[in-house]
Amino acid sequence: MINLLQAQAGGGMGTFWIMMILMVVVMYFFMWRPESKRRKQMQQFRDNLKKGDKIITAGGIYGTIKEVKEGDPTVLIEVDSDVTLRVDKGMIVADASTMAQQK
C-alpha cells in the first residue's frame, strides 16, 4: 500500500515538472521570441535613419531628420520651419511616412 502511494506521489512531481517546462516553452514562443524580434527590427530601423526621413518620437513629436552623425547617439530633427530639436535615437519610435500610408 505504501509503495503504491509513493509511486503516485513520484508521478505527480514528474507531471509538475513537465507542466513547468511546457509553460516556459509557451512563454518563449508567445512572449520572449516576438519581443526579441521586434527589438531587433527597431534597432535596425534606428541604425538606418538618414537625412530627410520623416519620424515620430516617443513623445509624439513629428519631424524630419536634418542631421545624422555616425557614432552619435542623437539626431537633429526639424519640427517646423527653423525649429530644430536634438533627440536621442532611442526615442524615435516610428517612420511617419509609413504611418501616413496606413491611415
Protein Blocks (a to p, Z undefined) as FASTA:
>chain_A
ZZmmmmmmmmmmmmmmmmmmmmmmmmmmmmmmmmmmmmmmmmmmmmmgcehiacddfkop
acddfbdcehiabdcddfbghiacdddfklpcbdfklmmmmZZ
